[in-house]
Amino acid sequence: MALNLRQKQTECIIRMLNLNQPVNPTGTANEEVYKILIYDKFCQNILSPLIHVKALRKHGVTLYFLIDKDRKPVHDVPAVYFVQPNHSNIQRIVADASRSLYDSFHLNFSSSIPRLLLEDLASGTLNSDSIHRISKVHDQYLDFVTLEDNLFSLSQKSTYVQLNDPSAGDKEIEDIIERVVSGLFCVLVTLAVVPIIRCPRGGPAEMVASALDQKLRDHLLSKSNLFSEGGGFVSSFQRPILCIFDRNFELSAGIQHDFRYRPLVHDILGLKLNRLSVPGEKGGMKSYELDSSDPFWMANGSLEFPEVAVEIETQLNKYKKDVDEVNRRTGGTAGAEFDETGLIGNTKHLMNAVNSLPELTERKQVIDKHTNIATVLLGEIKERSLDTYVKKENDMMVRAGIDRNELLDVLKGKGTKIDKLRFAIMYIISSETINPSEAEAVEAALRESEVDTSAFQYVKKIKSLNVSLASANSASKNNIVDWAEKLYGQSISAVTAGVKNLLSSDRQLALTRTVEAFMEGKPNPEIDSYLVFDPRAPKSSSGTSSSHLKGPFKEAIVFMIGGGNYVEYGSLQDLAQRQQPVKHVIYGTTEILTGMDFVEQLTLLGQKMGLGSSVATSSATH
């Protein structure tokens, strides 16, 4: 049974909406109860890509509100609360119960509620004599946002900045790691799997892997654990592998421009929670949903933009042909004599035509939607010369460098300030050695375009530190290593680790290559040094490799700490599809970032380290 995160999370939410009663095969509870749904902003984002208003009605939800809005009492009706377990939400629930806003309260927390908060809830409702209104309290372990069957985000903002901030204290780092571990634990509980965990040594990836391993071990010791698998070893072919990486493992994938449809729509048009708004043909903004209900999006998201334009044209022509066919079949021929059999035949055609109308209308709506999106994209591509950026960045990564004139031509040509900054950072990442006069010329070109160079300086600093690490002898390494550790360990070497390896000639991401090696389970020098954790194995064997942990694996969960993107997601889905037999890869991240979002985080880090120019960042997006 392939892991389908979207389906599993949706099932959990439907059960919650039905007051945590068993749901029958039609997806509704045996006994229909009308209820009110109260959620916070975070849980609204969890619900939004999974369940539409129409579906809420089907499950008896007649009204729904944000928890921090003022609400009027609705008597004789139960309320389902779906919120994160935090102090302000608990206070609000206690206040609602003391005012007897609803008949009964079914409280559902998106992750496990800490004991202190549970005690606050109990004492608050006792003191206001409203504890009898609290019907049930559930930990739902749903503290993540699923966007597609194989794509999720923990929606934890600015994790990259927080983990790489030189001024961050140990306690702050531990809190961030704990939040990430809690989110990943929720994903594993929802999928009901205990995976084998692999990660590179050092840095946030190892910290998360080690803490998650411990959390799973502690949990598996409890009598009523949340994982439905039986105890003991399950062969690795049935258990998935969880591969944890840190954004610095492959910095370039978070910055580069991409020409495939899904990454383009996200990066250029700002796809968020599967929704986006673009200018309509007749003025005004049009909002669209791009999810599994859109067959064109699902089928063509991984195609290059020019291929998508051709596909839209093909679909439009097919639609016109089908409409003509319906018209031809239902239109009587002029001057023909009346014929009873003809009338019966024609009636049959009319019935078929009536039945095919909804399908044709739906197809036309999808074609119109993607025609509009593609038109807006094309305008942006032309105005910003995005095709040039994509091509030159790819060339740089493959050739490990670029001709100086080409480099400066791009920086002085079309494109937004952020486009130019991204391109300049890609130049730094892809160059095996940095030519100081060339780097100075790049900075000058950026300043000429009034671009804040903090992000550029930050990556350059890390890169030069990496070079000095490689050349320093062990005696002088200590203080550099300390500073490197402060910047988060393997981030330093990872930024440029085997630059040529970042993208091999077939343009496969290093992330994808590494995951493929893990899933194959064959001896491979690239991954032999990676750590292994098996939460089901005795503690002594953790961190070392033994035969049953090697694979092969048919299912993988890949998690990127510090921000992921649709470039990596698409690359991993392509990997899964081209395997024989087809394998299954779920991709998750702390947050999904556009190239601009990520560069803004790099800029912030550069500024925290006192690097770069002081051009206002707010103007960098124009």
FINU-28219 format. One record per residue (C-alpha): residue number from 1; x negated, y negated, z negated; chain; residue in one letter. Coordinates in steps of 0.2 Angstrom, whole numbers. Layout:
<recs>
REC_NUM_X_Y_Z_A_A;
...
</recs>
This chain:
<recs>
REC_1_0_0_0_A_M;
REC_2_-8_-16_6_A_A;
REC_3_-9_-30_-7_A_L;
REC_4_3_-43_-3_A_N;
REC_5_1_-58_-15_A_L;
REC_6_15_-68_-8_A_R;
REC_7_28_-54_-9_A_Q;
REC_8_22_-49_-27_A_K;
REC_9_23_-67_-33_A_Q;
REC_10_40_-70_-25_A_T;
REC_11_47_-54_-34_A_E;
REC_12_41_-61_-51_A_C;
REC_13_49_-77_-48_A_I;
REC_14_66_-70_-42_A_I;
REC_15_66_-59_-58_A_R;
REC_16_62_-74_-68_A_M;
REC_17_77_-84_-60_A_L;
REC_18_88_-69_-64_A_N;
REC_19_84_-71_-83_A_L;
REC_20_71_-58_-82_A_N;
REC_21_84_-45_-78_A_Q;
REC_22_81_-30_-66_A_P;
REC_23_85_-36_-48_A_V;
REC_24_94_-24_-36_A_N;
REC_25_88_-20_-18_A_P;
REC_26_98_-35_-11_A_T;
REC_27_86_-46_-22_A_G;
REC_28_100_-52_-34_A_T;
REC_29_104_-48_-51_A_A;
REC_30_119_-36_-54_A_N;
REC_31_128_-49_-64_A_E;
REC_32_128_-66_-57_A_E;
REC_33_125_-80_-69_A_V;
REC_34_125_-99_-65_A_Y;
REC_35_110_-108_-72_A_K;
REC_36_99_-123_-72_A_I;
REC_37_80_-123_-68_A_L;
REC_38_68_-134_-77_A_I;
REC_39_50_-135_-71_A_Y;
REC_40_34_-146_-72_A_D;
REC_41_25_-153_-57_A_K;
REC_42_12_-138_-57_A_F;
REC_43_26_-125_-57_A_C;
REC_44_36_-135_-44_A_Q;
REC_45_20_-133_-33_A_N;
REC_46_20_-114_-36_A_I;
REC_47_39_-113_-31_A_L;
REC_48_38_-124_-16_A_S;
REC_49_29_-113_-4_A_P;
REC_50_39_-97_-9_A_L;
REC_51_57_-101_-12_A_I;
REC_52_68_-114_-4_A_H;
REC_53_83_-122_-10_A_V;
REC_54_95_-110_-1_A_K;
REC_55_87_-96_-10_A_A;
REC_56_88_-104_-27_A_L;
REC_57_107_-105_-24_A_R;
REC_58_107_-87_-20_A_K;
REC_59_100_-83_-37_A_H;
REC_60_113_-94_-46_A_G;
REC_61_103_-110_-49_A_V;
REC_62_115_-124_-47_A_T;
REC_63_104_-138_-53_A_L;
REC_64_85_-140_-54_A_Y;
REC_65_75_-154_-63_A_F;
REC_66_57_-159_-67_A_L;
REC_67_55_-157_-86_A_I;
REC_68_49_-175_-89_A_D;
REC_69_65_-183_-81_A_K;
REC_70_79_-189_-92_A_D;
REC_71_93_-176_-91_A_R;
REC_72_111_-176_-97_A_K;
REC_73_118_-161_-107_A_P;
REC_74_126_-147_-97_A_V;
REC_75_136_-136_-109_A_H;
REC_76_139_-117_-108_A_D;
REC_77_125_-115_-96_A_V;
REC_78_108_-106_-98_A_P;
REC_79_93_-115_-93_A_A;
REC_80_77_-107_-86_A_V;
REC_81_61_-116_-90_A_Y;
REC_82_46_-113_-79_A_F;
REC_83_31_-123_-85_A_V;
REC_84_13_-123_-90_A_Q;
REC_85_10_-119_-108_A_P;
REC_86_3_-136_-114_A_N;
REC_87_7_-148_-129_A_H;
REC_88_18_-160_-119_A_S;
REC_89_29_-147_-112_A_N;
REC_90_31_-138_-129_A_I;
REC_91_36_-155_-137_A_Q;
REC_92_49_-158_-123_A_R;
REC_93_57_-141_-125_A_I;
REC_94_59_-144_-143_A_V;
REC_95_67_-161_-140_A_A;
REC_96_79_-153_-127_A_D;
REC_97_83_-139_-139_A_A;
REC_98_86_-151_-154_A_S;
REC_99_98_-161_-143_A_R;
REC_100_107_-145_-137_A_S;
REC_101_105_-150_-119_A_L;
REC_102_109_-132_-114_A_Y;
REC_103_118_-117_-121_A_D;
REC_104_103_-106_-121_A_S;
REC_105_84_-108_-116_A_F;
REC_106_75_-94_-106_A_H;
REC_107_56_-100_-108_A_L;
REC_108_44_-94_-95_A_N;
REC_109_26_-100_-96_A_F;
REC_110_15_-99_-80_A_S;
REC_111_1_-91_-90_A_S;
REC_112_-1_-84_-108_A_S;
REC_113_5_-96_-121_A_I;
REC_114_-9_-99_-135_A_P;
REC_115_-4_-94_-152_A_R;
REC_116_-5_-112_-159_A_L;
REC_117_7_-118_-146_A_L;
REC_118_19_-104_-150_A_L;
REC_119_19_-109_-168_A_E;
REC_120_22_-127_-163_A_D;
REC_121_37_-121_-153_A_L;
REC_122_44_-110_-168_A_A;
REC_123_41_-124_-181_A_S;
REC_124_49_-137_-170_A_G;
REC_125_65_-128_-166_A_T;
REC_126_66_-122_-184_A_L;
REC_127_65_-139_-191_A_N;
REC_128_78_-146_-179_A_S;
REC_129_89_-131_-182_A_D;
REC_130_89_-126_-164_A_S;
REC_131_79_-110_-164_A_I;
REC_132_95_-100_-161_A_H;
REC_133_96_-108_-143_A_R;
REC_134_79_-100_-138_A_I;
REC_135_84_-84_-130_A_S;
REC_136_68_-77_-123_A_K;
REC_137_50_-82_-122_A_V;
REC_138_40_-74_-107_A_H;
REC_139_22_-76_-101_A_D;
REC_140_23_-74_-82_A_Q;
REC_141_5_-74_-77_A_Y;
REC_142_9_-84_-61_A_L;
REC_143_-3_-99_-64_A_D;
REC_144_-8_-100_-45_A_F;
REC_145_-1_-106_-29_A_V;
REC_146_2_-93_-15_A_T;
REC_147_2_-101_3_A_L;
REC_148_2_-86_14_A_E;
REC_149_2_-67_11_A_D;
REC_150_-17_-67_9_A_N;
REC_151_-21_-85_3_A_L;
REC_152_-20_-93_-14_A_F;
REC_153_-26_-108_-24_A_S;
REC_154_-28_-111_-42_A_L;
REC_155_-24_-129_-39_A_S;
REC_156_-38_-134_-51_A_Q;
REC_157_-44_-151_-45_A_K;
REC_158_-62_-157_-43_A_S;
REC_159_-70_-141_-50_A_T;
REC_160_-85_-144_-39_A_Y;
REC_161_-89_-161_-47_A_V;
REC_162_-86_-155_-64_A_Q;
REC_163_-97_-139_-62_A_L;
REC_164_-111_-149_-54_A_N;
REC_165_-111_-165_-64_A_D;
REC_166_-128_-167_-72_A_P;
REC_167_-120_-175_-87_A_S;
REC_168_-108_-161_-90_A_A;
REC_169_-110_-153_-108_A_G;
REC_170_-110_-134_-111_A_D;
REC_171_-92_-135_-119_A_K;
REC_172_-85_-144_-103_A_E;
REC_173_-93_-131_-92_A_I;
REC_174_-86_-117_-103_A_E;
REC_175_-69_-124_-102_A_D;
REC_176_-69_-125_-83_A_I;
REC_177_-75_-107_-82_A_I;
REC_178_-61_-102_-94_A_E;
REC_179_-48_-110_-83_A_R;
REC_180_-54_-102_-68_A_V;
REC_181_-55_-85_-76_A_V;
REC_182_-37_-87_-83_A_S;
REC_183_-31_-91_-65_A_G;
REC_184_-40_-76_-58_A_L;
REC_185_-33_-65_-72_A_F;
REC_186_-15_-71_-67_A_C;
REC_187_-18_-66_-49_A_V;
REC_188_-24_-48_-54_A_L;
REC_189_-10_-46_-66_A_V;
REC_190_3_-51_-52_A_T;
REC_191_-6_-38_-40_A_L;
REC_192_-7_-25_-54_A_A;
REC_193_-25_-21_-50_A_V;
REC_194_-41_-20_-59_A_V;
REC_195_-55_-23_-46_A_P;
REC_196_-73_-20_-45_A_I;
REC_197_-82_-37_-46_A_I;
REC_198_-97_-42_-36_A_R;
REC_199_-106_-59_-37_A_C;
REC_200_-123_-67_-33_A_P;
REC_201_-134_-69_-49_A_R;
REC_202_-134_-86_-58_A_G;
REC_203_-123_-101_-57_A_G;
REC_204_-104_-102_-59_A_P;
REC_205_-100_-86_-49_A_A;
REC_206_-109_-75_-62_A_E;
REC_207_-102_-85_-77_A_M;
REC_208_-84_-82_-70_A_V;
REC_209_-87_-64_-65_A_A;
REC_210_-95_-60_-82_A_S;
REC_211_-81_-69_-92_A_A;
REC_212_-67_-61_-81_A_L;
REC_213_-75_-43_-84_A_D;
REC_214_-74_-46_-103_A_Q;
REC_215_-56_-53_-102_A_K;
REC_216_-51_-37_-92_A_L;
REC_217_-60_-25_-104_A_R;
REC_218_-52_-33_-119_A_D;
REC_219_-35_-32_-111_A_H;
REC_220_-37_-14_-105_A_L;
REC_221_-40_-9_-124_A_L;
REC_222_-23_-15_-129_A_S;
REC_223_-9_-3_-130_A_K;
REC_224_3_-12_-119_A_S;
REC_225_-8_-18_-105_A_N;
REC_226_-1_-27_-89_A_L;
REC_227_-9_-16_-77_A_F;
REC_228_1_-1_-71_A_S;
REC_229_-13_10_-65_A_E;
REC_230_-17_25_-75_A_G;
REC_231_-33_25_-86_A_G;
REC_232_-50_32_-81_A_G;
REC_233_-58_30_-64_A_F;
REC_234_-48_27_-49_A_V;
REC_235_-59_30_-33_A_S;
REC_236_-66_14_-26_A_S;
REC_237_-57_17_-10_A_F;
REC_238_-41_14_-19_A_Q;
REC_239_-47_0_-30_A_R;
REC_240_-50_-17_-22_A_P;
REC_241_-67_-26_-23_A_I;
REC_242_-67_-44_-30_A_L;
REC_243_-81_-55_-22_A_C;
REC_244_-84_-71_-32_A_I;
REC_245_-94_-85_-24_A_F;
REC_246_-98_-103_-28_A_D;
REC_247_-96_-117_-15_A_R;
REC_248_-115_-120_-15_A_N;
REC_249_-117_-102_-7_A_F;
REC_250_-112_-110_9_A_E;
REC_251_-110_-128_8_A_L;
REC_252_-108_-131_27_A_S;
REC_253_-92_-122_28_A_A;
REC_254_-84_-135_17_A_G;
REC_255_-90_-149_28_A_I;
REC_256_-91_-144_46_A_Q;
REC_257_-78_-149_59_A_H;
REC_258_-68_-134_66_A_D;
REC_259_-58_-133_83_A_F;
REC_260_-46_-119_78_A_R;
REC_261_-28_-123_76_A_Y;
REC_262_-25_-119_57_A_R;
REC_263_-41_-128_51_A_P;
REC_264_-38_-143_63_A_L;
REC_265_-20_-145_57_A_V;
REC_266_-26_-145_39_A_H;
REC_267_-42_-156_41_A_D;
REC_268_-34_-169_52_A_I;
REC_269_-16_-169_48_A_L;
REC_270_-17_-165_29_A_G;
REC_271_-7_-149_28_A_L;
REC_272_-2_-148_10_A_K;
REC_273_8_-134_2_A_L;
REC_274_12_-128_19_A_N;
REC_275_20_-145_24_A_R;
REC_276_15_-159_34_A_L;
REC_277_22_-175_41_A_S;
REC_278_17_-182_58_A_V;
REC_279_24_-197_69_A_P;
REC_280_39_-191_79_A_G;
REC_281_41_-194_97_A_E;
REC_282_54_-208_94_A_K;
REC_283_45_-217_80_A_G;
REC_284_47_-213_62_A_G;
REC_285_39_-198_53_A_M;
REC_286_44_-180_55_A_K;
REC_287_41_-167_42_A_S;
REC_288_37_-149_46_A_Y;
REC_289_35_-133_37_A_E;
REC_290_21_-121_43_A_L;
REC_291_23_-104_35_A_D;
REC_292_27_-86_38_A_S;
REC_293_44_-91_44_A_S;
REC_294_36_-99_59_A_D;
REC_295_31_-85_72_A_P;
REC_296_20_-97_83_A_F;
REC_297_10_-103_68_A_W;
REC_298_7_-85_62_A_M;
REC_299_2_-79_79_A_A;
REC_300_-9_-93_85_A_N;
REC_301_-16_-101_69_A_G;
REC_302_-34_-94_73_A_S;
REC_303_-35_-99_91_A_L;
REC_304_-45_-113_97_A_E;
REC_305_-35_-129_101_A_F;
REC_306_-36_-128_120_A_P;
REC_307_-29_-110_119_A_E;
REC_308_-15_-116_108_A_V;
REC_309_-10_-130_121_A_A;
REC_310_-9_-116_134_A_V;
REC_311_1_-105_123_A_E;
REC_312_14_-119_120_A_I;
REC_313_15_-121_139_A_E;
REC_314_18_-103_141_A_T;
REC_315_31_-102_128_A_Q;
REC_316_40_-117_135_A_L;
REC_317_41_-109_152_A_N;
REC_318_47_-92_145_A_K;
REC_319_60_-102_136_A_Y;
REC_320_66_-111_152_A_K;
REC_321_66_-94_161_A_K;
REC_322_77_-86_148_A_D;
REC_323_89_-101_148_A_V;
REC_324_91_-100_167_A_D;
REC_325_94_-81_165_A_E;
REC_326_108_-84_153_A_V;
REC_327_116_-98_164_A_N;
REC_328_114_-87_179_A_R;
REC_329_123_-72_171_A_R;
REC_330_137_-82_164_A_T;
REC_331_141_-94_178_A_G;
REC_332_154_-87_190_A_G;
REC_333_149_-87_209_A_T;
REC_334_160_-99_219_A_A;
REC_335_173_-93_231_A_G;
REC_336_172_-75_225_A_A;
REC_337_189_-65_225_A_E;
REC_338_196_-61_208_A_F;
REC_339_190_-44_202_A_D;
REC_340_195_-36_186_A_E;
REC_341_179_-27_183_A_T;
REC_342_170_-43_187_A_G;
REC_343_180_-51_173_A_L;
REC_344_175_-38_160_A_I;
REC_345_157_-38_166_A_G;
REC_346_157_-57_164_A_N;
REC_347_165_-57_147_A_T;
REC_348_151_-45_142_A_K;
REC_349_138_-57_148_A_H;
REC_350_147_-72_139_A_L;
REC_351_146_-62_123_A_M;
REC_352_128_-59_125_A_N;
REC_353_125_-77_129_A_A;
REC_354_134_-83_114_A_V;
REC_355_124_-70_103_A_N;
REC_356_107_-76_111_A_S;
REC_357_111_-95_108_A_L;
REC_358_104_-96_90_A_P;
REC_359_88_-87_95_A_E;
REC_360_85_-98_110_A_L;
REC_361_89_-114_99_A_T;
REC_362_77_-108_86_A_E;
REC_363_63_-104_99_A_R;
REC_364_66_-122_106_A_K;
REC_365_64_-130_89_A_Q;
REC_366_48_-120_86_A_V;
REC_367_41_-126_103_A_I;
REC_368_46_-144_100_A_D;
REC_369_38_-144_83_A_K;
REC_370_21_-137_89_A_H;
REC_371_22_-148_105_A_T;
REC_372_23_-163_93_A_N;
REC_373_9_-157_82_A_I;
REC_374_-2_-153_96_A_A;
REC_375_1_-171_104_A_T;
REC_376_-4_-179_88_A_V;
REC_377_-19_-168_86_A_L;
REC_378_-24_-172_104_A_L;
REC_379_-23_-190_101_A_G;
REC_380_-35_-189_86_A_E;
REC_381_-47_-177_95_A_I;
REC_382_-49_-190_109_A_K;
REC_383_-50_-205_98_A_E;
REC_384_-63_-198_87_A_R;
REC_385_-72_-186_99_A_S;
REC_386_-69_-172_88_A_L;
REC_387_-74_-159_101_A_D;
REC_388_-91_-167_102_A_T;
REC_389_-93_-166_83_A_Y;
REC_390_-88_-147_83_A_V;
REC_391_-100_-143_97_A_K;
REC_392_-115_-153_91_A_K;
REC_393_-113_-146_73_A_E;
REC_394_-112_-128_80_A_N;
REC_395_-128_-131_90_A_D;
REC_396_-137_-138_75_A_M;
REC_397_-133_-123_64_A_M;
REC_398_-138_-110_78_A_V;
REC_399_-154_-120_83_A_R;
REC_400_-158_-126_65_A_A;
REC_401_-160_-144_71_A_G;
REC_402_-155_-157_84_A_I;
REC_403_-164_-169_96_A_D;
REC_404_-166_-186_87_A_R;
REC_405_-157_-195_102_A_N;
REC_406_-142_-184_102_A_E;
REC_407_-141_-185_83_A_L;
REC_408_-141_-204_83_A_L;
REC_409_-129_-205_98_A_D;
REC_410_-116_-196_89_A_V;
REC_411_-118_-207_73_A_L;
REC_412_-116_-223_84_A_K;
REC_413_-102_-216_94_A_G;
REC_414_-84_-213_91_A_K;
REC_415_-77_-205_74_A_G;
REC_416_-72_-211_57_A_T;
REC_417_-84_-215_44_A_K;
REC_418_-81_-198_36_A_I;
REC_419_-83_-189_52_A_D;
REC_420_-101_-197_54_A_K;
REC_421_-105_-194_36_A_L;
REC_422_-100_-175_38_A_R;
REC_423_-111_-174_53_A_F;
REC_424_-126_-182_45_A_A;
REC_425_-124_-170_30_A_I;
REC_426_-123_-155_42_A_M;
REC_427_-139_-161_50_A_Y;
REC_428_-148_-161_33_A_I;
REC_429_-141_-143_29_A_I;
REC_430_-146_-136_46_A_S;
REC_431_-163_-143_47_A_S;
REC_432_-177_-131_41_A_E;
REC_433_-188_-146_37_A_T;
REC_434_-182_-164_35_A_I;
REC_435_-192_-177_45_A_N;
REC_436_-193_-192_34_A_P;
REC_437_-192_-205_48_A_S;
REC_438_-177_-195_56_A_E;
REC_439_-168_-195_39_A_A;
REC_440_-171_-213_37_A_E;
REC_441_-164_-217_55_A_A;
REC_442_-149_-207_50_A_V;
REC_443_-146_-217_34_A_E;
REC_444_-149_-233_44_A_A;
REC_445_-136_-228_57_A_A;
REC_446_-123_-223_42_A_L;
REC_447_-126_-240_34_A_R;
REC_448_-123_-249_50_A_E;
REC_449_-106_-241_51_A_S;
REC_450_-104_-246_33_A_E;
REC_451_-103_-228_26_A_V;
REC_452_-107_-225_8_A_D;
REC_453_-122_-213_9_A_T;
REC_454_-121_-206_-9_A_S;
REC_455_-115_-189_-3_A_A;
REC_456_-129_-188_11_A_F;
REC_457_-142_-193_-2_A_Q;
REC_458_-136_-180_-14_A_Y;
REC_459_-137_-166_-2_A_V;
REC_460_-154_-172_3_A_K;
REC_461_-160_-172_-15_A_K;
REC_462_-154_-154_-18_A_I;
REC_463_-162_-149_-1_A_K;
REC_464_-179_-157_-6_A_S;
REC_465_-178_-150_-23_A_L;
REC_466_-176_-133_-15_A_N;
REC_467_-191_-135_-4_A_V;
REC_468_-201_-140_-19_A_S;
REC_469_-195_-125_-29_A_L;
REC_470_-201_-114_-15_A_A;
REC_471_-218_-122_-14_A_S;
REC_472_-221_-125_-33_A_A;
REC_473_-232_-113_-42_A_N;
REC_474_-224_-105_-57_A_S;
REC_475_-233_-116_-69_A_A;
REC_476_-226_-132_-63_A_S;
REC_477_-209_-124_-60_A_K;
REC_478_-202_-125_-77_A_N;
REC_479_-196_-143_-78_A_N;
REC_480_-189_-142_-60_A_I;
REC_481_-180_-126_-64_A_V;
REC_482_-172_-134_-80_A_D;
REC_483_-166_-148_-69_A_W;
REC_484_-160_-136_-56_A_A;
REC_485_-151_-126_-70_A_E;
REC_486_-142_-142_-75_A_K;
REC_487_-136_-144_-57_A_L;
REC_488_-130_-127_-58_A_Y;
REC_489_-142_-114_-55_A_G;
REC_490_-141_-105_-39_A_Q;
REC_491_-133_-120_-31_A_S;
REC_492_-151_-126_-27_A_I;
REC_493_-157_-112_-18_A_S;
REC_494_-140_-108_-10_A_A;
REC_495_-138_-124_-1_A_V;
REC_496_-152_-119_11_A_T;
REC_497_-154_-101_8_A_A;
REC_498_-160_-94_24_A_G;
REC_499_-153_-109_34_A_V;
REC_500_-154_-98_50_A_K;
REC_501_-143_-85_42_A_N;
REC_502_-129_-98_38_A_L;
REC_503_-122_-95_55_A_L;
REC_504_-129_-81_66_A_S;
REC_505_-127_-83_85_A_S;
REC_506_-110_-75_85_A_D;
REC_507_-105_-89_73_A_R;
REC_508_-100_-78_59_A_Q;
REC_509_-100_-87_42_A_L;
REC_510_-113_-81_29_A_A;
REC_511_-98_-78_17_A_L;
REC_512_-89_-66_30_A_T;
REC_513_-105_-57_33_A_R;
REC_514_-108_-54_15_A_T;
REC_515_-90_-48_12_A_V;
REC_516_-91_-36_27_A_E;
REC_517_-107_-29_19_A_A;
REC_518_-98_-27_2_A_F;
REC_519_-83_-18_10_A_M;
REC_520_-94_-6_21_A_E;
REC_521_-103_-1_5_A_G;
REC_522_-119_4_14_A_K;
REC_523_-137_0_8_A_P;
REC_524_-140_-18_13_A_N;
REC_525_-155_-29_7_A_P;
REC_526_-144_-45_9_A_E;
REC_527_-133_-39_-5_A_I;
REC_528_-143_-27_-16_A_D;
REC_529_-147_-40_-28_A_S;
REC_530_-129_-45_-31_A_Y;
REC_531_-122_-40_-48_A_L;
REC_532_-108_-27_-51_A_V;
REC_533_-95_-27_-64_A_F;
REC_534_-82_-13_-67_A_D;
REC_535_-70_-18_-81_A_P;
REC_536_-65_1_-82_A_R;
REC_537_-82_8_-84_A_A;
REC_538_-92_9_-101_A_P;
REC_539_-100_-8_-105_A_K;
REC_540_-118_-2_-104_A_S;
REC_541_-116_1_-85_A_S;
REC_542_-110_-17_-82_A_S;
REC_543_-121_-28_-70_A_G;
REC_544_-130_-13_-63_A_T;
REC_545_-125_-3_-47_A_S;
REC_546_-119_15_-48_A_S;
REC_547_-113_25_-33_A_S;
REC_548_-94_24_-36_A_H;
REC_549_-95_5_-36_A_L;
REC_550_-103_5_-19_A_K;
REC_551_-87_7_-8_A_G;
REC_552_-82_8_6_A_P;
REC_553_-67_-3_1_A_F;
REC_554_-52_-6_12_A_K;
REC_555_-46_-20_1_A_E;
REC_556_-55_-36_-4_A_A;
REC_557_-51_-52_-14_A_I;
REC_558_-63_-66_-10_A_V;
REC_559_-64_-80_-22_A_F;
REC_560_-73_-97_-19_A_M;
REC_561_-76_-108_-35_A_I;
REC_562_-77_-126_-31_A_G;
REC_563_-65_-128_-16_A_G;
REC_564_-61_-117_-1_A_G;
REC_565_-54_-121_16_A_N;
REC_566_-45_-114_31_A_Y;
REC_567_-61_-111_41_A_V;
REC_568_-66_-97_28_A_E;
REC_569_-49_-91_27_A_Y;
REC_570_-48_-89_46_A_G;
REC_571_-65_-81_47_A_S;
REC_572_-61_-68_34_A_L;
REC_573_-44_-64_42_A_Q;
REC_574_-53_-61_58_A_D;
REC_575_-65_-49_49_A_L;
REC_576_-51_-39_42_A_A;
REC_577_-42_-38_59_A_Q;
REC_578_-57_-32_69_A_R;
REC_579_-61_-17_57_A_Q;
REC_580_-56_0_61_A_Q;
REC_581_-44_5_53_A_P;
REC_582_-38_-13_49_A_V;
REC_583_-44_-19_32_A_K;
REC_584_-36_-31_20_A_H;
REC_585_-44_-47_13_A_V;
REC_586_-36_-60_2_A_I;
REC_587_-44_-77_0_A_Y;
REC_588_-43_-88_-15_A_G;
REC_589_-51_-104_-21_A_T;
REC_590_-50_-116_-35_A_T;
REC_591_-42_-129_-23_A_E;
REC_592_-40_-130_-4_A_I;
REC_593_-50_-145_2_A_L;
REC_594_-52_-154_19_A_T;
REC_595_-69_-159_25_A_G;
REC_596_-65_-177_19_A_M;
REC_597_-59_-171_1_A_D;
REC_598_-75_-161_-1_A_F;
REC_599_-87_-175_5_A_V;
REC_600_-78_-187_-7_A_E;
REC_601_-83_-175_-21_A_Q;
REC_602_-101_-175_-15_A_L;
REC_603_-100_-194_-15_A_T;
REC_604_-95_-194_-33_A_L;
REC_605_-109_-183_-38_A_L;
REC_606_-121_-194_-28_A_G;
REC_607_-115_-209_-37_A_Q;
REC_608_-116_-200_-54_A_K;
REC_609_-134_-197_-50_A_M;
REC_610_-137_-216_-45_A_G;
REC_611_-140_-211_-27_A_L;
REC_612_-134_-220_-11_A_G;
REC_613_-127_-236_-6_A_S;
REC_614_-114_-246_-15_A_S;
REC_615_-101_-248_0_A_V;
REC_616_-84_-245_-7_A_A;
REC_617_-78_-227_-5_A_T;
REC_618_-60_-233_-2_A_S;
REC_619_-66_-240_14_A_S;
REC_620_-75_-224_19_A_A;
REC_621_-59_-216_26_A_T;
REC_622_-55_-229_39_A_H;
</recs>
